[in-house]
Amino acid sequence: MTPPPGPERPLSALRPIPSPGSANARRYHGSDHFLTLGDGVVRRLLDVLLRLDTIRGVLDESDSTSAQVAAARNDLSALVAELENHIRVSNSAMLDITSTWPTTEPGR
């Protein structure tokens, strides 16, 4: 198993997933879909960050009404549930895609 990036193995030492048109693309079938899913997760996290800022603004304000605080708490619960679902679905799809990928490069 290839060690993860870290002090002993910098991120730059890892080989990128080849583009769909490359000679190694057969070994990484679905890489375009994998990257699309990853992009979706990042975009979702950015959306969550923006929504959390709004919720925090309501919860941190001393002059927020009890109705505003209750609505912010409901929004927070819904946001966490949506994020959890998105991560679970994306994780399952990504694991399905990568299940056929080689775990190490030949000669390593």
N, C-alpha and C positions, 0 to 999 in steps of 0.2 A: 504494500500500500504506500502511495506517495505521501510524504509528510505534508501538512498544511503549511502555508506561508508563515514565516516567522523570522526570528533573528538568524536561524540556521538556513532557512530557505526563503529568500525574499520573493515577493509577489512577482517581480520581473523574471524570476527563474521559471515560472510556470508557462507552459505553452498555451497560446490562445486557442479557442475553439475555431477550427477552420471555417472559412466562408462556404456557403452551399456549393459554389462552383469549383472548389479546390479538389485536388486529387484525394485528400484524406476525408472528404465530406461523407463518403460512404460509411466510414467508421463512426461518424458522429451524426447519424441520421436523426433529423428532428432538431438540429441545433438552431435553426431559424425560429422554430416554435418555442424552444427553450428560452432563447434570448427575448422573444416577445413576452413570454410569461414573466421573466425577470424584470423587464421594463415596466410591465403592469404592476408588479409588486412595488417597485420604487415609486411610481406615480401615485399609487394608493397610499404609500407611507407619507408622501408629501401632502396629499390631500388631508390625511389624518392630522398631520402637524398643523395645518392651517385651521382645521376645525377645533383642535385642542386649544389653540391660541384664543379662539373666540369663546370657548367654554371657560377657559381660565380667566378671561376678562370678566365674565359674569360672576364667577365664583369668588374672585379676588376683590371685586368692588364692594365696598361697605354699604353703598346705597342701592344695591340690587334688591328687588322685591323678592318675597318668598316664592312667588310664581315664576320669576325669572330663574331663581336658583333651582327650583324643582324641574323646570324645563331643561336647564343646563345639565342636571344630573341624568335626566332621561336621555338627553342627546349623547352624553358620555357613555351610558350603558349600551345604547344602540350602536355607537361608533365602535366600541370594543367588540361587540358581537359581529358586526360587519367585517371588521379587520380580521378577527379570528377565522371567520368563514373564508375570506379571500385567501388568507395564508394557507389554510388547510387544503383548499381546492388547488391552488398553485403548487403547493408542495407535492401533492399526489400526482399532478400532471407532470411536474419536473422529474420526479422519481421514475415515473413510467417511461418518460423519454430517455433518461440516462441509463436505464436498466440494461440496455444493449451496448452501451459505450464501453470501451476498454478502460480498465482502472489504472493502467500504467502504460507508458510508452515502451515499445520494444527497445532493449538495450540499456534501460535505466537500471 
